[in-house]
Amino acid sequence: MPASTELRNNGASIEDLTMPLARTTDLIATARARHAAVPAFNIITMEHVEGIIAGAERAQAAVILQLSENLVLYRGGALRPLLAAARECAAAADVPVSIHLDHIQDETMARAGITLADDFGVSSIMVDAAHLVYERNVEQTAALAAQAHLSGLWVEAELGAIGGKDGAHAPGVRTDPDEASSFVDSTGVDGLAVAVGSSHAMTAREAVLDIALIERIVSRLDVPLVLHGSSGVPDAVLRDAVRAGITKVNIGTALNVGFTSAIRTFLAGNPNSTDPRKYLGPARDAIADEAYRLCVVLAS
């Protein structure tokens, strides 16, 4: 880079201020060896990215930044700018940060993400075909996992319905250990998201996890388990789940609750304010606080 365009801070170039991106497979392996879990945070805005990294740095914890299919669609369907922003922020962090593509149902988007992975530091992907019948879930997951493995990605998939609050808590909506074992053998995935009582988008922390089921699934599988819908799970139960064998914990709604609450509070007290920085700053701080708290919970 020419000296005239080189960005400097106390004499150091921007390259000196960044670190190589962490790889999800390494973060998972380290957490598994320590009987802990890696927090995997879903991002929506730049405030999410900055807040998550700030909280992780405060806790001195490794984290995963997750870009979901819903995020990509919300941002107009373009992967490159989102991945570029996540990559640069992750590389500037002083803790290990990996980048993960989350809940990718669209095959075209999944293949595009795999193709772009090396250029943008993506090291893992969740192939989400759980909405399909079992046989089709296996077929689609296996095909995408094979392509992802050629690019060196760690691959997560889902078995069992982890949907809305009513569905996830309905009787019988759970991952079957025998089916999970067969699914992993048939698809070659590296991690499995299981339905054990949590649910996406819960704002009340009242989910009751089936810890015994987690233990039974762990006894049948050689791959780490992933918990989705953790925002509805009390801290003590999260710790029990990690002790039982959960190694990656997805977090989204808990961040958004704090983010939105901070914005509401500011605007209620400042109804004439028009500068987004005035309310997005506190919202980012709320995300940092929640990310820090959950990093500590999952490390303990």
Beta strands, then each sheet from edge to edge (+ up, - down):
strand 1: 8-9
strand 2: 12-13
strand 3: 38-42
strand 4: 63-68
strand 5: 97-104
strand 6: 122-127
strand 7: 154-159
strand 8: 191-194
strand 9: 225-227
strand 10: 246-251
sheet 1: 1+ 2-
sheet 2: 3+ 4+ 5+ 6+ 7+ 8+ 9+ 10+ 3+
end
